[in-house]
Amino acid sequence: MQAVTIWHNPKCSKSREAMEIVTHSGCKAEVIKYLENSPDENQIRTVLKMLGIKPRELMRTKEDLYKELNLKDENSDDALIEAMFKHPKLIERPIIIKGDRAIIGRPTDRIAQFLNA
């Protein structure tokens, strides 16, 4: 089975559940604790392309920080990507990357299907 990369937050129950699914699948996984080792803006752009979504769709819009930074009214994709780079807590989790494809592992039942595809 192909190796995967997971952007992981150990404090998040869904992210921990995703790690269990990946581990039990037998996939070799590179784990990136993205709150400690923030992806740079180019990595975020690459993942957005793999996901086929806009920056706001990758953001945790219910986070207090999202509201504090007044990102609801921000229309610039570049500014949203910069905000995720500077504040990785805003990035939705978990993200699983396999080859040139990626998914946001919510709901987590999508992960096993993605890994086996």
Secondary structure as UniProt FT lines:
FT   STRAND          4..8
FT   TURN            10..11
FT   HELIX           13..25
FT   STRAND          29..33
FT   TURN            34..36
FT   HELIX           41..51
FT   HELIX           55..58
FT   TURN            61..62
FT   HELIX           64..68
FT   TURN            69..70
FT   HELIX           71..73
FT   HELIX           77..86
FT   HELIX           88..90
FT   STRAND          95..98
FT   TURN            99..100
FT   STRAND          101..104
FT   HELIX           109..116
//
